Amino acid sequence: MRIQYLTDNQGKKTGVFIPIKDWEALKKQYHLSETPEEEYREPTKEEILQGLKSAMEEVKLHQEGKIKLKSARDFLNEL
């Protein structure tokens, strides 16, 4: 990835430019959108229930000693 920095009159970095091919790949990888209206949508009831089911399965695996869960601090740091 070839990154170019944008600077102000004092030479302070104010932005970054990346090739569109790389931007498209990042958007896909991180599920980014072009407009703020596309950034958030309410999850469906099914999506919420699936998330809860997945969380409960992880707790069960943790209780069985099969996986290690993240600490609350690590979880919040990811947000």
PDB file with one MODEL, atoms N, CA, C and O in Angstrom:
MODEL        1
ATOM      1  N   MET A   1       0.856  -1.167   0.000  1.00  0.00           N
ATOM      2  CA  MET A   1       0.000   0.000   0.000  1.00  0.00           C
ATOM      3  C   MET A   1       0.902   1.230   0.000  1.00  0.00           C
ATOM      4  O   MET A   1       1.788   1.353   0.845  1.00  0.00           O
ATOM      5  N   ARG A   2       0.682   2.118  -0.923  1.00  0.00           N
ATOM      6  CA  ARG A   2       1.458   3.353  -1.021  1.00  0.00           C
ATOM      7  C   ARG A   2       0.651   4.483  -0.395  1.00  0.00           C
ATOM      8  O   ARG A   2      -0.374   4.897  -0.937  1.00  0.00           O
ATOM      9  N   ILE A   3       1.117   4.978   0.745  1.00  0.00           N
ATOM     10  CA  ILE A   3       0.406   6.025   1.476  1.00  0.00           C
ATOM     11  C   ILE A   3       1.090   7.362   1.236  1.00  0.00           C
ATOM     12  O   ILE A   3       2.317   7.456   1.264  1.00  0.00           O
ATOM     13  N   GLN A   4       0.282   8.401   1.000  1.00  0.00           N
ATOM     14  CA  GLN A   4       0.793   9.760   0.870  1.00  0.00           C
ATOM     15  C   GLN A   4       0.126  10.608   1.950  1.00  0.00           C
ATOM     16  O   GLN A   4      -1.085  10.531   2.159  1.00  0.00           O
ATOM     17  N   TYR A   5       0.928  11.410   2.626  1.00  0.00           N
ATOM     18  CA  TYR A   5       0.396  12.263   3.682  1.00  0.00           C
ATOM     19  C   TYR A   5       0.079  13.646   3.145  1.00  0.00           C
ATOM     20  O   TYR A   5       0.809  14.172   2.305  1.00  0.00           O
ATOM     21  N   LEU A   6      -1.000  14.233   3.624  1.00  0.00           N
ATOM     22  CA  LEU A   6      -1.373  15.600   3.302  1.00  0.00           C
ATOM     23  C   LEU A   6      -0.918  16.475   4.464  1.00  0.00           C
ATOM     24  O   LEU A   6      -1.094  16.111   5.627  1.00  0.00           O
ATOM     25  N   THR A   7      -0.335  17.624   4.150  1.00  0.00           N
ATOM     26  CA  THR A   7       0.174  18.503   5.202  1.00  0.00           C
ATOM     27  C   THR A   7      -0.364  19.919   5.023  1.00  0.00           C
ATOM     28  O   THR A   7      -0.774  20.314   3.931  1.00  0.00           O
ATOM     29  N   ASP A   8      -0.353  20.678   6.129  1.00  0.00           N
ATOM     30  CA  ASP A   8      -0.752  22.079   6.054  1.00  0.00           C
ATOM     31  C   ASP A   8       0.488  22.937   5.737  1.00  0.00           C
ATOM     32  O   ASP A   8       1.560  22.402   5.453  1.00  0.00           O
ATOM     33  N   ASN A   9       0.333  24.268   5.789  1.00  0.00           N
ATOM     34  CA  ASN A   9       1.426  25.174   5.444  1.00  0.00           C
ATOM     35  C   ASN A   9       2.627  25.057   6.372  1.00  0.00           C
ATOM     36  O   ASN A   9       3.743  25.406   5.989  1.00  0.00           O
ATOM     37  N   GLN A  10       2.408  24.569   7.584  1.00  0.00           N
ATOM     38  CA  GLN A  10       3.503  24.411   8.544  1.00  0.00           C
ATOM     39  C   GLN A  10       4.136  23.014   8.473  1.00  0.00           C
ATOM     40  O   GLN A  10       5.047  22.706   9.242  1.00  0.00           O
ATOM     41  N   GLY A  11       3.665  22.188   7.572  1.00  0.00           N
ATOM     42  CA  GLY A  11       4.208  20.840   7.437  1.00  0.00           C
ATOM     43  C   GLY A  11       3.576  19.819   8.369  1.00  0.00           C
ATOM     44  O   GLY A  11       4.019  18.672   8.416  1.00  0.00           O
ATOM     45  N   LYS A  12       2.543  20.219   9.113  1.00  0.00           N
ATOM     46  CA  LYS A  12       1.853  19.302  10.025  1.00  0.00           C
ATOM     47  C   LYS A  12       0.940  18.374   9.210  1.00  0.00           C
ATOM     48  O   LYS A  12       0.185  18.828   8.350  1.00  0.00           O
ATOM     49  N   LYS A  13       1.023  17.071   9.497  1.00  0.00           N
ATOM     50  CA  LYS A  13       0.182  16.109   8.791  1.00  0.00           C
ATOM     51  C   LYS A  13      -1.281  16.353   9.148  1.00  0.00           C
ATOM     52  O   LYS A  13      -1.645  16.426  10.322  1.00  0.00           O
ATOM     53  N   THR A  14      -2.106  16.476   8.124  1.00  0.00           N
ATOM     54  CA  THR A  14      -3.530  16.735   8.328  1.00  0.00           C
ATOM     55  C   THR A  14      -4.421  15.659   7.728  1.00  0.00           C
ATOM     56  O   THR A  14      -5.626  15.641   7.976  1.00  0.00           O
ATOM     57  N   GLY A  15      -3.843  14.772   6.950  1.00  0.00           N
ATOM     58  CA  GLY A  15      -4.643  13.736   6.325  1.00  0.00           C
ATOM     59  C   GLY A  15      -3.756  12.726   5.640  1.00  0.00           C
ATOM     60  O   GLY A  15      -2.528  12.811   5.676  1.00  0.00           O
ATOM     61  N   VAL A  16      -4.411  11.770   5.016  1.00  0.00           N
ATOM     62  CA  VAL A  16      -3.687  10.717   4.334  1.00  0.00           C
ATOM     63  C   VAL A  16      -4.412  10.376   3.041  1.00  0.00           C
ATOM     64  O   VAL A  16      -5.639  10.434   2.966  1.00  0.00           O
ATOM     65  N   PHE A  17      -3.646  10.024   2.039  1.00  0.00           N
ATOM     66  CA  PHE A  17      -4.201   9.604   0.759  1.00  0.00           C
ATOM     67  C   PHE A  17      -3.730   8.187   0.503  1.00  0.00           C
ATOM     68  O   PHE A  17      -2.541   7.888   0.610  1.00  0.00           O
ATOM     69  N   ILE A  18      -4.678   7.308   0.161  1.00  0.00           N
ATOM     70  CA  ILE A  18      -4.318   5.954  -0.235  1.00  0.00           C
ATOM     71  C   ILE A  18      -4.963   5.667  -1.581  1.00  0.00           C
ATOM     72  O   ILE A  18      -6.014   6.228  -1.891  1.00  0.00           O
ATOM     73  N   PRO A  19      -4.360   4.811  -2.378  1.00  0.00           N
ATOM     74  CA  PRO A  19      -4.945   4.472  -3.675  1.00  0.00           C
ATOM     75  C   PRO A  19      -6.352   3.888  -3.511  1.00  0.00           C
ATOM     76  O   PRO A  19      -6.633   3.196  -2.533  1.00  0.00           O
ATOM     77  N   ILE A  20      -7.220   4.169  -4.462  1.00  0.00           N
ATOM     78  CA  ILE A  20      -8.618   3.740  -4.380  1.00  0.00           C
ATOM     79  C   ILE A  20      -8.737   2.224  -4.257  1.00  0.00           C
ATOM     80  O   ILE A  20      -9.633   1.724  -3.577  1.00  0.00           O
ATOM     81  N   LYS A  21      -7.840   1.492  -4.910  1.00  0.00           N
ATOM     82  CA  LYS A  21      -7.867   0.020  -4.816  1.00  0.00           C
ATOM     83  C   LYS A  21      -7.691  -0.414  -3.360  1.00  0.00           C
ATOM     84  O   LYS A  21      -8.384  -1.315  -2.888  1.00  0.00           O
ATOM     85  N   ASP A  22      -6.767   0.226  -2.656  1.00  0.00           N
ATOM     86  CA  ASP A  22      -6.549  -0.101  -1.249  1.00  0.00           C
ATOM     87  C   ASP A  22      -7.733   0.335  -0.390  1.00  0.00           C
ATOM     88  O   ASP A  22      -8.115  -0.371   0.544  1.00  0.00           O
ATOM     89  N   TRP A  23      -8.319   1.501  -0.701  1.00  0.00           N
ATOM     90  CA  TRP A  23      -9.487   1.981   0.037  1.00  0.00           C
ATOM     91  C   TRP A  23     -10.650   1.007  -0.094  1.00  0.00           C
ATOM     92  O   TRP A  23     -11.315   0.692   0.893  1.00  0.00           O
ATOM     93  N   GLU A  24     -10.895   0.528  -1.313  1.00  0.00           N
ATOM     94  CA  GLU A  24     -11.988  -0.423  -1.534  1.00  0.00           C
ATOM     95  C   GLU A  24     -11.757  -1.701  -0.735  1.00  0.00           C
ATOM     96  O   GLU A  24     -12.702  -2.258  -0.176  1.00  0.00           O
ATOM     97  N   ALA A  25     -10.517  -2.169  -0.677  1.00  0.00           N
ATOM     98  CA  ALA A  25     -10.207  -3.374   0.085  1.00  0.00           C
ATOM     99  C   ALA A  25     -10.440  -3.142   1.579  1.00  0.00           C
ATOM    100  O   ALA A  25     -10.988  -4.009   2.260  1.00  0.00           O
ATOM    101  N   LEU A  26     -10.028  -1.977   2.094  1.00  0.00           N
ATOM    102  CA  LEU A  26     -10.243  -1.653   3.504  1.00  0.00           C
ATOM    103  C   LEU A  26     -11.728  -1.541   3.832  1.00  0.00           C
ATOM    104  O   LEU A  26     -12.177  -2.019   4.874  1.00  0.00           O
ATOM    105  N   LYS A  27     -12.493  -0.906   2.936  1.00  0.00           N
ATOM    106  CA  LYS A  27     -13.939  -0.786   3.152  1.00  0.00           C
ATOM    107  C   LYS A  27     -14.577  -2.166   3.267  1.00  0.00           C
ATOM    108  O   LYS A  27     -15.427  -2.396   4.127  1.00  0.00           O
ATOM    109  N   LYS A  28     -14.165  -3.073   2.403  1.00  0.00           N
ATOM    110  CA  LYS A  28     -14.730  -4.417   2.426  1.00  0.00           C
ATOM    111  C   LYS A  28     -14.302  -5.153   3.694  1.00  0.00           C
ATOM    112  O   LYS A  28     -15.121  -5.794   4.353  1.00  0.00           O
ATOM    113  N   GLN A  29     -13.015  -5.058   4.032  1.00  0.00           N
ATOM    114  CA  GLN A  29     -12.495  -5.766   5.200  1.00  0.00           C
ATOM    115  C   GLN A  29     -13.130  -5.293   6.495  1.00  0.00           C
ATOM    116  O   GLN A  29     -13.425  -6.103   7.374  1.00  0.00           O
ATOM    117  N   TYR A  30     -13.345  -3.973   6.623  1.00  0.00           N
ATOM    118  CA  TYR A  30     -13.870  -3.417   7.868  1.00  0.00           C
ATOM    119  C   TYR A  30     -15.331  -3.005   7.775  1.00  0.00           C
ATOM    120  O   TYR A  30     -15.843  -2.328   8.667  1.00  0.00           O
ATOM    121  N   HIS A  31     -16.001  -3.403   6.711  1.00  0.00           N
ATOM    122  CA  HIS A  31     -17.433  -3.123   6.520  1.00  0.00           C
ATOM    123  C   HIS A  31     -17.726  -1.619   6.636  1.00  0.00           C
ATOM    124  O   HIS A  31     -18.657  -1.210   7.330  1.00  0.00           O
ATOM    125  N   LEU A  32     -16.921  -0.811   5.949  1.00  0.00           N
ATOM    126  CA  LEU A  32     -17.112   0.632   5.962  1.00  0.00           C
ATOM    127  C   LEU A  32     -18.075   1.038   4.854  1.00  0.00           C
ATOM    128  O   LEU A  32     -18.230   0.320   3.866  1.00  0.00           O
ATOM    129  N   SER A  33     -18.715   2.179   5.018  1.00  0.00           N
ATOM    130  CA  SER A  33     -19.641   2.669   4.000  1.00  0.00           C
ATOM    131  C   SER A  33     -19.214   4.042   3.530  1.00  0.00           C
ATOM    132  O   SER A  33     -18.336   4.670   4.122  1.00  0.00           O
ATOM    133  N   GLU A  34     -19.834   4.498   2.472  1.00  0.00           N
ATOM    134  CA  GLU A  34     -19.508   5.794   1.882  1.00  0.00           C
ATOM    135  C   GLU A  34     -20.214   6.949   2.582  1.00  0.00           C
ATOM    136  O   GLU A  34     -19.666   8.047   2.680  1.00  0.00           O
ATOM    137  N   THR A  35     -21.427   6.704   3.068  1.00  0.00           N
ATOM    138  CA  THR A  35     -22.211   7.791   3.647  1.00  0.00           C
ATOM    139  C   THR A  35     -22.604   7.465   5.082  1.00  0.00           C
ATOM    140  O   THR A  35     -22.760   6.295   5.430  1.00  0.00           O
ATOM    141  N   PRO A  36     -22.766   8.488   5.920  1.00  0.00           N
ATOM    142  CA  PRO A  36     -23.159   8.241   7.313  1.00  0.00           C
ATOM    143  C   PRO A  36     -24.477   7.486   7.432  1.00  0.00           C
ATOM    144  O   PRO A  36     -24.665   6.714   8.372  1.00  0.00           O
ATOM    145  N   GLU A  37     -25.384   7.697   6.498  1.00  0.00           N
ATOM    146  CA  GLU A  37     -26.676   7.026   6.567  1.00  0.00           C
ATOM    147  C   GLU A  37     -26.527   5.511   6.447  1.00  0.00           C
ATOM    148  O   GLU A  37     -27.344   4.761   6.980  1.00  0.00           O
ATOM    149  N   GLU A  38     -25.479   5.060   5.745  1.00  0.00           N
ATOM    150  CA  GLU A  38     -25.261   3.636   5.554  1.00  0.00           C
ATOM    151  C   GLU A  38     -24.488   3.020   6.712  1.00  0.00           C
ATOM    152  O   GLU A  38     -24.413   1.795   6.816  1.00  0.00           O
ATOM    153  N   GLU A  39     -23.915   3.839   7.580  1.00  0.00           N
ATOM    154  CA  GLU A  39     -23.037   3.330   8.617  1.00  0.00           C
ATOM    155  C   GLU A  39     -23.759   2.515   9.672  1.00  0.00           C
ATOM    156  O   GLU A  39     -23.180   1.572  10.211  1.00  0.00           O
ATOM    157  N   TYR A  40     -24.992   2.843   9.982  1.00  0.00           N
ATOM    158  CA  TYR A  40     -25.681   2.120  11.039  1.00  0.00           C
ATOM    159  C   TYR A  40     -27.081   1.746  10.605  1.00  0.00           C
ATOM    160  O   TYR A  40     -27.801   2.531   9.988  1.00  0.00           O
ATOM    161  N   ARG A  41     -27.437   0.542  10.940  1.00  0.00           N
ATOM    162  CA  ARG A  41     -28.819   0.106  10.761  1.00  0.00           C
ATOM    163  C   ARG A  41     -29.178  -0.717  11.978  1.00  0.00           C
ATOM    164  O   ARG A  41     -28.329  -1.402  12.547  1.00  0.00           O
ATOM    165  N   GLU A  42     -30.412  -0.650  12.369  1.00  0.00           N
ATOM    166  CA  GLU A  42     -30.880  -1.417  13.517  1.00  0.00           C
ATOM    167  C   GLU A  42     -30.753  -2.906  13.203  1.00  0.00           C
ATOM    168  O   GLU A  42     -31.155  -3.346  12.126  1.00  0.00           O
ATOM    169  N   PRO A  43     -30.199  -3.683  14.129  1.00  0.00           N
ATOM    170  CA  PRO A  43     -30.138  -5.132  13.888  1.00  0.00           C
ATOM    171  C   PRO A  43     -31.539  -5.729  13.936  1.00  0.00           C
ATOM    172  O   PRO A  43     -32.422  -5.236  14.639  1.00  0.00           O
ATOM    173  N   THR A  44     -31.716  -6.783  13.183  1.00  0.00           N
ATOM    174  CA  THR A  44     -33.007  -7.463  13.196  1.00  0.00           C
ATOM    175  C   THR A  44     -33.114  -8.303  14.468  1.00  0.00           C
ATOM    176  O   THR A  44     -32.113  -8.571  15.133  1.00  0.00           O
ATOM    177  N   LYS A  45     -34.311  -8.705  14.790  1.00  0.00           N
ATOM    178  CA  LYS A  45     -34.537  -9.555  15.957  1.00  0.00           C
ATOM    179  C   LYS A  45     -33.723 -10.845  15.823  1.00  0.00           C
ATOM    180  O   LYS A  45     -33.143 -11.326  16.797  1.00  0.00           O
ATOM    181  N   GLU A  46     -33.686 -11.390  14.625  1.00  0.00           N
ATOM    182  CA  GLU A  46     -32.936 -12.617  14.383  1.00  0.00           C
ATOM    183  C   GLU A  46     -31.443 -12.407  14.622  1.00  0.00           C
ATOM    184  O   GLU A  46     -30.782 -13.280  15.185  1.00  0.00           O
ATOM    185  N   GLU A  47     -30.904 -11.261  14.201  1.00  0.00           N
ATOM    186  CA  GLU A  47     -29.483 -10.970  14.409  1.00  0.00           C
ATOM    187  C   GLU A  47     -29.161 -10.831  15.900  1.00  0.00           C
ATOM    188  O   GLU A  47     -28.122 -11.300  16.366  1.00  0.00           O
ATOM    189  N   ILE A  48     -30.056 -10.187  16.631  1.00  0.00           N
ATOM    190  CA  ILE A  48     -29.859 -10.034  18.076  1.00  0.00           C
ATOM    191  C   ILE A  48     -29.871 -11.396  18.758  1.00  0.00           C
ATOM    192  O   ILE A  48     -28.998 -11.698  19.572  1.00  0.00           O
ATOM    193  N   LEU A  49     -30.870 -12.220  18.421  1.00  0.00           N
ATOM    194  CA  LEU A  49     -30.968 -13.551  19.019  1.00  0.00           C
ATOM    195  C   LEU A  49     -29.768 -14.422  18.661  1.00  0.00           C
ATOM    196  O   LEU A  49     -29.276 -15.179  19.498  1.00  0.00           O
ATOM    197  N   GLN A  50     -29.300 -14.317  17.425  1.00  0.00           N
ATOM    198  CA  GLN A  50     -28.124 -15.094  17.008  1.00  0.00           C
ATOM    199  C   GLN A  50     -26.889 -14.642  17.784  1.00  0.00           C
ATOM    200  O   GLN A  50     -26.068 -15.472  18.175  1.00  0.00           O
ATOM    201  N   GLY A  51     -26.749 -13.338  18.010  1.00  0.00           N
ATOM    202  CA  GLY A  51     -25.626 -12.825  18.792  1.00  0.00           C
ATOM    203  C   GLY A  51     -25.650 -13.327  20.228  1.00  0.00           C
ATOM    204  O   GLY A  51     -24.617 -13.701  20.782  1.00  0.00           O
ATOM    205  N   LEU A  52     -26.840 -13.330  20.826  1.00  0.00           N
ATOM    206  CA  LEU A  52     -26.978 -13.846  22.187  1.00  0.00           C
ATOM    207  C   LEU A  52     -26.680 -15.341  22.251  1.00  0.00           C
ATOM    208  O   LEU A  52     -26.025 -15.812  23.181  1.00  0.00           O
ATOM    209  N   LYS A  53     -27.161 -16.072  21.269  1.00  0.00           N
ATOM    210  CA  LYS A  53     -26.909 -17.516  21.219  1.00  0.00           C
ATOM    211  C   LYS A  53     -25.407 -17.773  21.107  1.00  0.00           C
ATOM    212  O   LYS A  53     -24.868 -18.636  21.800  1.00  0.00           O
ATOM    213  N   SER A  54     -24.745 -17.034  20.246  1.00  0.00           N
ATOM    214  CA  SER A  54     -23.301 -17.183  20.071  1.00  0.00           C
ATOM    215  C   SER A  54     -22.554 -16.857  21.362  1.00  0.00           C
ATOM    216  O   SER A  54     -21.600 -17.547  21.723  1.00  0.00           O
ATOM    217  N   ALA A  55     -22.988 -15.808  22.054  1.00  0.00           N
ATOM    218  CA  ALA A  55     -22.355 -15.429  23.320  1.00  0.00           C
ATOM    219  C   ALA A  55     -22.520 -16.523  24.361  1.00  0.00           C
ATOM    220  O   ALA A  55     -21.578 -16.832  25.091  1.00  0.00           O
ATOM    221  N   MET A  56     -23.693 -17.105  24.435  1.00  0.00           N
ATOM    222  CA  MET A  56     -23.943 -18.166  25.407  1.00  0.00           C
ATOM    223  C   MET A  56     -23.098 -19.409  25.090  1.00  0.00           C
ATOM    224  O   MET A  56     -22.626 -20.095  25.997  1.00  0.00           O
ATOM    225  N   GLU A  57     -22.917 -19.687  23.808  1.00  0.00           N
ATOM    226  CA  GLU A  57     -22.075 -20.819  23.420  1.00  0.00           C
ATOM    227  C   GLU A  57     -20.627 -20.574  23.838  1.00  0.00           C
ATOM    228  O   GLU A  57     -19.944 -21.496  24.283  1.00  0.00           O
ATOM    229  N   GLU A  58     -20.159 -19.335  23.696  1.00  0.00           N
ATOM    230  CA  GLU A  58     -18.798 -18.999  24.118  1.00  0.00           C
ATOM    231  C   GLU A  58     -18.637 -19.141  25.629  1.00  0.00           C
ATOM    232  O   GLU A  58     -17.613 -19.638  26.099  1.00  0.00           O
ATOM    233  N   VAL A  59     -19.629 -18.713  26.381  1.00  0.00           N
ATOM    234  CA  VAL A  59     -19.572 -18.850  27.841  1.00  0.00           C
ATOM    235  C   VAL A  59     -19.500 -20.329  28.217  1.00  0.00           C
ATOM    236  O   VAL A  59     -18.721 -20.713  29.089  1.00  0.00           O
ATOM    237  N   LYS A  60     -20.302 -21.146  27.569  1.00  0.00           N
ATOM    238  CA  LYS A  60     -20.296 -22.580  27.859  1.00  0.00           C
ATOM    239  C   LYS A  60     -18.922 -23.180  27.556  1.00  0.00           C
ATOM    240  O   LYS A  60     -18.399 -23.958  28.355  1.00  0.00           O
ATOM    241  N   LEU A  61     -18.334 -22.827  26.411  1.00  0.00           N
ATOM    242  CA  LEU A  61     -17.013 -23.338  26.057  1.00  0.00           C
ATOM    243  C   LEU A  61     -15.960 -22.875  27.068  1.00  0.00           C
ATOM    244  O   LEU A  61     -15.042 -23.623  27.405  1.00  0.00           O
ATOM    245  N   HIS A  62     -16.100 -21.646  27.544  1.00  0.00           N
ATOM    246  CA  HIS A  62     -15.180 -21.136  28.552  1.00  0.00           C
ATOM    247  C   HIS A  62     -15.312 -21.917  29.853  1.00  0.00           C
ATOM    248  O   HIS A  62     -14.309 -22.281  30.467  1.00  0.00           O
ATOM    249  N   GLN A  63     -16.537 -22.172  30.270  1.00  0.00           N
ATOM    250  CA  GLN A  63     -16.769 -22.926  31.500  1.00  0.00           C
ATOM    251  C   GLN A  63     -16.210 -24.342  31.405  1.00  0.00           C
ATOM    252  O   GLN A  63     -15.795 -24.925  32.407  1.00  0.00           O
ATOM    253  N   GLU A  64     -16.203 -24.888  30.192  1.00  0.00           N
ATOM    254  CA  GLU A  64     -15.662 -26.233  29.972  1.00  0.00           C
ATOM    255  C   GLU A  64     -14.144 -26.206  29.815  1.00  0.00           C
ATOM    256  O   GLU A  64     -13.515 -27.255  29.678  1.00  0.00           O
ATOM    257  N   GLY A  65     -13.552 -25.003  29.834  1.00  0.00           N
ATOM    258  CA  GLY A  65     -12.104 -24.871  29.700  1.00  0.00           C
ATOM    259  C   GLY A  65     -11.595 -25.005  28.275  1.00  0.00           C
ATOM    260  O   GLY A  65     -10.401 -25.215  28.061  1.00  0.00           O
ATOM    261  N   LYS A  66     -12.484 -24.886  27.298  1.00  0.00           N
ATOM    262  CA  LYS A  66     -12.091 -25.070  25.902  1.00  0.00           C
ATOM    263  C   LYS A  66     -11.616 -23.785  25.236  1.00  0.00           C
ATOM    264  O   LYS A  66     -10.869 -23.840  24.260  1.00  0.00           O
ATOM    265  N   ILE A  67     -12.034 -22.637  25.743  1.00  0.00           N
ATOM    266  CA  ILE A  67     -11.575 -21.355  25.201  1.00  0.00           C
ATOM    267  C   ILE A  67     -11.323 -20.392  26.356  1.00  0.00           C
ATOM    268  O   ILE A  67     -11.834 -20.576  27.461  1.00  0.00           O
ATOM    269  N   LYS A  68     -10.529 -19.370  26.082  1.00  0.00           N
ATOM    270  CA  LYS A  68     -10.285 -18.320  27.054  1.00  0.00           C
ATOM    271  C   LYS A  68     -11.000 -17.062  26.553  1.00  0.00           C
ATOM    272  O   LYS A  68     -10.861 -16.683  25.390  1.00  0.00           O
ATOM    273  N   LEU A  69     -11.753 -16.428  27.428  1.00  0.00           N
ATOM    274  CA  LEU A  69     -12.476 -15.223  27.065  1.00  0.00           C
ATOM    275  C   LEU A  69     -11.619 -13.987  27.323  1.00  0.00           C
ATOM    276  O   LEU A  69     -10.701 -14.024  28.142  1.00  0.00           O
ATOM    277  N   LYS A  70     -11.919 -12.899  26.627  1.00  0.00           N
ATOM    278  CA  LYS A  70     -11.234 -11.625  26.843  1.00  0.00           C
ATOM    279  C   LYS A  70     -11.711 -11.000  28.148  1.00  0.00           C
ATOM    280  O   LYS A  70     -12.829 -11.239  28.605  1.00  0.00           O
ATOM    281  N   SER A  71     -10.843 -10.205  28.726  1.00  0.00           N
ATOM    282  CA  SER A  71     -11.265  -9.455  29.907  1.00  0.00           C
ATOM    283  C   SER A  71     -12.193  -8.330  29.464  1.00  0.00           C
ATOM    284  O   SER A  71     -12.213  -7.958  28.291  1.00  0.00           O
ATOM    285  N   ALA A  72     -12.950  -7.800  30.396  1.00  0.00           N
ATOM    286  CA  ALA A  72     -13.841  -6.676  30.074  1.00  0.00           C
ATOM    287  C   ALA A  72     -13.025  -5.492  29.578  1.00  0.00           C
ATOM    288  O   ALA A  72     -13.453  -4.786  28.665  1.00  0.00           O
ATOM    289  N   ARG A  73     -11.852  -5.266  30.170  1.00  0.00           N
ATOM    290  CA  ARG A  73     -10.986  -4.152  29.743  1.00  0.00           C
ATOM    291  C   ARG A  73     -10.568  -4.323  28.280  1.00  0.00           C
ATOM    292  O   ARG A  73     -10.645  -3.376  27.497  1.00  0.00           O
ATOM    293  N   ASP A  74     -10.124  -5.538  27.910  1.00  0.00           N
ATOM    294  CA  ASP A  74      -9.733  -5.780  26.520  1.00  0.00           C
ATOM    295  C   ASP A  74     -10.912  -5.599  25.576  1.00  0.00           C
ATOM    296  O   ASP A  74     -10.772  -5.025  24.496  1.00  0.00           O
ATOM    297  N   PHE A  75     -12.069  -6.092  25.988  1.00  0.00           N
ATOM    298  CA  PHE A  75     -13.272  -5.941  25.167  1.00  0.00           C
ATOM    299  C   PHE A  75     -13.582  -4.474  24.926  1.00  0.00           C
ATOM    300  O   PHE A  75     -13.828  -4.070  23.789  1.00  0.00           O
ATOM    301  N   LEU A  76     -13.573  -3.674  25.981  1.00  0.00           N
ATOM    302  CA  LEU A  76     -13.888  -2.240  25.857  1.00  0.00           C
ATOM    303  C   LEU A  76     -12.825  -1.502  25.057  1.00  0.00           C
ATOM    304  O   LEU A  76     -13.147  -0.558  24.336  1.00  0.00           O
ATOM    305  N   ASN A  77     -11.581  -1.906  25.166  1.00  0.00           N
ATOM    306  CA  ASN A  77     -10.517  -1.268  24.388  1.00  0.00           C
ATOM    307  C   ASN A  77     -10.692  -1.487  22.891  1.00  0.00           C
ATOM    308  O   ASN A  77     -10.224  -0.679  22.088  1.00  0.00           O
ATOM    309  N   GLU A  78     -11.358  -2.569  22.508  1.00  0.00           N
ATOM    310  CA  GLU A  78     -11.600  -2.829  21.090  1.00  0.00           C
ATOM    311  C   GLU A  78     -12.690  -1.940  20.513  1.00  0.00           C
ATOM    312  O   GLU A  78     -12.758  -1.760  19.297  1.00  0.00           O
ATOM    313  N   LEU A  79     -13.542  -1.382  21.362  1.00  0.00           N
ATOM    314  CA  LEU A  79     -14.657  -0.564  20.880  1.00  0.00           C
ATOM    315  C   LEU A  79     -14.231   0.786  20.427  1.00  0.00           C
ATOM    316  O   LEU A  79     -15.063   1.584  19.995  1.00  0.00           O
TER     317      LEU A  79
ENDMDL
END
